């Protein structure tokens, strides 16, 4: 409870009962004179002048940005592509092992086996690797901008990457192949084409000059994106409307505006 006192203001009892004892007074007259202030300031200024050149030298000698791969191996093998024409379909996926339910959509994992059916007696050998691809007709059925279908059709035939297999055994009808890598589901009817490693260029990160003038070199447009994405960001795959015939090379960088 609060109590009313005549000699003190309204404060809690515990505080009102305490007694304030002032600290003892120091006698500065007997202290020796301090003579180190000028020297300390001199040393501080000298240290500051030494630190500044060291910081500038360190900033000027900063190591350059190291080059990094422009894509991972899985990204390079799953980009999809636009071929100049229809790919030969003399080797197709007919089915897979342990597919008792005869599922049309089958997600094969690494190590699973599937059956390749050959047409026209193509040359097959044990150890040969094939890329599994399919026409991307359904994928690009939805247009992201006016005229997209005609633009892609003018460039060629779009294909999706499904995976990569390696032949383990030959059969009278074709071959048995082991799945080495997958990008997604593998369907019966997918096409097997000879595997060709895709080069992964080296990329050196640099600052983007947003206001740079056009260089006058090769120019084109983004006609589509992998998986038919409608918006793009860092790491997405896009398809351009120019290639080697117009001077495009692996590792070149282009500004998007």
C-alpha positions in Angstrom: 0.0 0.0 0.0 0.9 3.6 -0.5 1.3 5.7 2.6 1.1 9.5 2.9 4.2 11.0 4.5 4.7 14.6 5.4 8.5 14.8 4.8 8.7 12.7 1.6 6.7 12.5 -1.6 4.5 9.6 -2.6 7.0 6.7 -3.1 6.9 3.0 -2.4 7.8 2.2 1.2 11.0 0.3 0.2 12.3 3.3 -1.6 11.3 5.7 1.0 13.0 3.8 3.7 16.4 3.7 1.8 19.0 6.3 2.6 21.0 8.0 -0.2 24.7 8.1 0.6 26.6 10.4 -1.7 29.9 9.1 -3.1 33.1 10.4 -1.6 34.6 13.4 -3.3 37.8 12.9 -5.2 40.7 15.2 -4.7 42.0 16.0 -8.1 44.6 18.3 -6.8 47.0 15.5 -5.8 46.8 13.7 -9.2 49.9 13.9 -11.4 49.5 15.8 -14.6 48.5 13.7 -17.7 50.9 14.1 -20.6 49.9 11.3 -23.0 46.9 13.0 -24.8 48.9 14.5 -27.6 50.9 11.4 -28.2 47.7 9.2 -28.3 46.1 11.4 -30.8 49.2 11.4 -32.9 49.4 7.6 -32.9 45.6 7.4 -33.7 46.0 9.7 -36.8 49.1 7.8 -38.0 47.2 4.5 -37.6 44.3 5.8 -39.6 46.6 6.9 -42.4 48.1 3.5 -42.5 44.8 1.6 -42.5 43.3 3.6 -45.4 46.1 2.7 -47.9 45.9 -0.9 -46.9 42.1 -1.0 -47.4 42.5 0.6 -50.8 45.2 -1.8 -51.8 43.2 -4.8 -50.7 40.1 -3.6 -52.7 42.3 -3.1 -55.8 43.9 -6.5 -55.4 40.6 -8.3 -54.8 40.6 -11.7 -56.6 38.6 -11.8 -59.8 35.2 -13.6 -59.9 35.7 -17.3 -60.7 34.0 -18.9 -63.7 31.2 -21.3 -63.1 29.3 -23.8 -65.3 26.4 -22.1 -67.0 24.2 -25.2 -66.2 24.3 -28.5 -64.4 24.5 -31.8 -66.2 20.8 -32.5 -65.4 19.8 -29.1 -66.8 21.8 -29.6 -69.9 20.2 -33.1 -70.6 16.7 -31.8 -69.9 16.5 -28.6 -71.9 14.4 -29.8 -74.7 15.1 -28.5 -78.2 13.6 -27.4 -81.5 14.8 -29.6 -84.3 15.0 -28.4 -87.9 12.7 -31.3 -88.9 11.1 -34.5 -87.7 13.5 -36.9 -86.1 13.7 -40.5 -87.4 11.5 -42.8 -85.4 13.1 -46.2 -86.2 13.8 -46.9 -82.5 10.9 -46.4 -80.0 10.1 -47.4 -76.4 7.6 -50.3 -76.5 7.2 -51.1 -72.8 9.1 -51.5 -69.5 10.0 -54.4 -67.2 7.6 -55.2 -64.3 4.8 -53.2 -65.9 2.1 -55.8 -65.0 -0.6 -53.1 -65.1 0.4 -51.9 -68.6 0.4 -48.3 -67.4 0.7 -45.9 -70.3 2.4 -43.3 -68.0 5.3 -44.8 -66.2 7.9 -43.1 -64.1 11.1 -45.1 -64.6 13.9 -44.7 -62.0 17.6 -45.1 -62.6 18.4 -48.8 -62.8 15.0 -49.8 -64.3 14.8 -51.7 -67.6 12.7 -50.9 -70.6 12.3 -52.4 -74.1 13.3 -50.7 -77.3 11.6 -51.8 -80.5 13.5 -51.3 -83.7 12.1 -50.6 -87.1 14.0 -51.1 -90.3 16.7 -53.1 -88.6 18.9 -50.3 -87.2 22.3 -51.2 -85.9 22.2 -51.7 -82.1 25.0 -52.8 -79.8 25.4 -53.5 -76.1 26.7 -50.4 -74.3 25.2 -48.0 -76.8 23.4 -45.0 -75.2 20.2 -43.3 -76.4 18.4 -40.1 -75.5 14.7 -40.7 -75.0 12.7 -37.8 -76.5 9.1 -37.0 -77.6 7.3 -34.5 -79.7 6.2 -31.5 -77.6 3.0 -31.0 -79.5 0.8 -31.1 -76.4 3.2 -29.1 -74.3 3.0 -26.1 -76.6 -0.7 -26.3 -77.2 -1.3 -23.4 -74.9 0.0 -20.2 -76.6 1.8 -17.7 -74.4 1.6 -14.9 -76.9 -0.2 -14.2 -80.2 1.4 -16.1 -83.0 3.5 -18.5 -80.9 2.3 -21.6 -82.7 3.3 -20.2 -86.1 6.6 -19.0 -84.8 7.6 -22.4 -83.4 6.3 -24.2 -86.5 8.5 -21.9 -88.7 11.6 -22.9 -86.8 11.0 -26.7 -86.8 9.7 -29.4 -84.5 9.8 -29.0 -80.7 10.9 -32.0 -78.6 11.0 -32.8 -74.9 13.8 -34.7 -73.2 12.6 -37.7 -71.3 15.8 -39.4 -70.2 18.8 -41.5 -71.2 19.2 -45.3 -71.5 22.0 -47.7 -72.2 21.5 -51.0 -74.1 22.3 -54.0 -71.9 21.0 -56.9 -74.1 19.9 -57.4 -77.7 16.6 -59.2 -78.7 15.1 -60.3 -82.0 12.8 -57.3 -81.8 15.2 -54.7 -80.5 17.0 -54.4 -77.2 16.7 -54.2 -73.4 18.0 -50.9 -72.1 18.8 -49.7 -68.6 17.6 -46.3 -67.5 20.6 -44.1 -66.7 18.9 -40.8 -66.2 15.4 -39.4 -66.3 13.8 -35.9 -66.8 10.3 -37.1 -66.1 7.9 -39.8 -67.2 8.8 -42.1 -70.1 5.9 -43.1 -72.3 5.5 -46.0 -74.7 6.1 -44.6 -78.1 8.9 -42.2 -77.1 11.7 -42.0 -79.6 15.3 -43.1 -78.9 18.0 -41.2 -80.7 21.8 -41.6 -80.4 23.0 -39.9 -77.3 25.3 -36.9 -77.9 26.7 -35.1 -74.8 25.7 -31.4 -74.8 28.5 -29.0 -74.0 28.2 -26.9 -70.9 29.8 -23.5 -71.3 31.7 -21.6 -68.6 30.0 -18.5 -67.3 31.7 -15.6 -65.6 29.2 -13.5 -63.6 29.4 -9.8 -64.4 27.4 -6.7 -63.5 24.6 -6.0 -65.9 24.7 -2.6 -67.5 21.0 -1.8 -67.9 21.6 1.3 -70.0 24.1 -0.1 -72.5 23.5 0.7 -76.2 22.8 -2.1 -78.7 26.1 -3.6 -79.9 24.8 -4.2 -83.5 25.6 -7.9 -83.3 23.2 -10.9 -83.6 19.7 -10.1 -82.4 16.6 -12.2 -82.1 13.7 -13.1 -79.8 12.7 -15.6 -77.2 10.1 -17.7 -79.0 9.3 -20.2 -76.2 10.6 -21.6 -72.9 11.1 -25.1 -71.5 7.9 -26.6 -70.2 6.1 -23.7 -71.9 6.6 -21.4 -68.9 4.8 -18.1 -69.2 7.2 -16.2 -66.9 10.9 -16.6 -66.7 13.6 -16.2 -64.0 17.1 -17.1 -63.2 18.0 -20.6 -64.4 15.1 -21.1 -66.8 15.7 -22.4 -70.3 14.5 -20.5 -73.3 14.5 -21.1 -77.1 15.7 -18.4 -79.4 14.8 -17.8 -83.1 18.4 -17.9 -84.3 21.1 -20.5 -84.4 24.5 -21.4 -85.9 23.5 -20.1 -89.3 23.1 -16.6 -87.9 26.4 -16.7 -85.9 25.2 -18.1 -82.5 27.8 -20.2 -80.6 27.8 -22.1 -77.4 28.9 -19.8 -74.5 27.7 -16.5 -76.0 25.8 -14.2 -73.8 22.8 -12.1 -74.9 21.0 -9.1 -73.3 17.3 -9.4 -72.9 15.2 -6.3 -73.2 
